[in-house]
Amino acid sequence: MARSRALVIEADDLGLSHPFNEGIRRAAAEGWLTSTCIRTNGTAVDAAFDDVLTSCPHLGLGVHLNLVEGRTMRANLPEASELCAPDGTYRLGFVQLLRAGRSPRLLAEIEADFRQQIETVLERRRPDHLNGHQHCHLAPPIFDIVCRLAKEYDVPFVRIPYERMAFAGLGYPWTGIALNTVKMAAVRTLVPRLRPIAARHGVRVNDGFVGLLYTGFMDERSIVRGLAAAPTDGIVELLVHPTADAGRRTDAYLPDTRAFTLSPYRTRELRTVTRADLAEQLRESGWELTNFATLAGWPRPSRPVPSPAQPERPRLRVVAVIDETAFYHPEYLRRLIQESEHADVVAVARVCLPRGGPLSEYLLRNARLLGLRELFTLGARQL
């Protein structure tokens, strides 16, 4: 098949947590994931190298450069850091980083942080691409730093998330899609300035991208329709965020990442990228599934032979006992039924207290622990 229809199936956030590691491992071993990128300040980085990348040597690897979430891994911070709080927590967001060019001091600190992240990965494996968490690398002065570092460290590709609009239909959370639409519009205004920067440094970029508009909600519809709108030649990158084996008591998460990790859309994306029929549909449409290392001409490790099937675990028979606050029930039950691979829900019992009783009053007293939707639902029930 002609290389002009190259498709890189990419999963971000390797190393962020155990569920991401396991989801990416399964997507590569059991499905058609071809590439991933690692977060060096995640809670499961060592396991990502020792377990995931060791068992999936055919998987391309990039550095998921981060300036917006968690803490820097640099040991020494400058006084009055513009990038980080005194405890090392990143303090800027995407919009603030767009104005980074106004501060040479901030740009110097960003470069130092990126160097630390790239060199951390180079100690274990040579990366074949660079990109940014929440696209934090796209402000032109920051993108210039990324391309210069890519050239210096001999990393052949840098991501440009240029995506053409493709409507996948109804059924997606409208707030998430609205936010992604705004970010997509912002990215499109930057792209004409980014490609010349990459060309000046001699760094290659992808020609198209799918997974910005429906970030967090990728399924068969958004993938197929997104690819139908993508460029018909060159290199297209398709982004997913699969997770698996979530909910263990030993799992550790960075602040504000747990809800995204445990979202039912994460396991839905895993099921999507392990569907053999969808992979075959993509190949029949002319796409060659590959990664950036192969596109750069690096030696391509062979895909490991699947290990013999393990004996099936005995199935559990589950009786679910749920309290009377009803706003979580349908979602909890649906996830329990769909995602519990070794359990059968045989009965459901609901605890009801008179007139809402002390349970609802307790939750109202602890309203700060609830989201606005839940608080509104409880208030409506009380009325």
Secondary structure, 3 states (H helix, E strand, C coil): CCHHHEEEEEEEEECCCHHHHHHHHHHHHCCCCCEEEECCCCCCHHHHHHHHHHHCCCCEEEEEECCCCCECCCCCCCCCCCCECCCCEECCCHHHHCCHHHCHHHHHHHHHHHHHHHHHHHCCCCCCEEEEHHHCCCCHHHHHHHHHHHHHCCCCEECCCCCCCCCCCCCCCHHHHHHHHHHHHHHHHHHHHHHHHHHHHCCEECCEEECCCCCCCCCHHHHHHHHHHCCCCCEEEEEECCCCCCCCCCCCCCCCCHHHHHCHHHHHHHHHHCCHHHHHHHHHCCCEEECHHHHCCCCCCCCCCCCCCCCCCCCEEEEEEECCCHHHHHHHHHHHHHHCCCEEEEEEEECCCHHHHHHHHHHHHCHHHCCHHHHHHHHHHHC
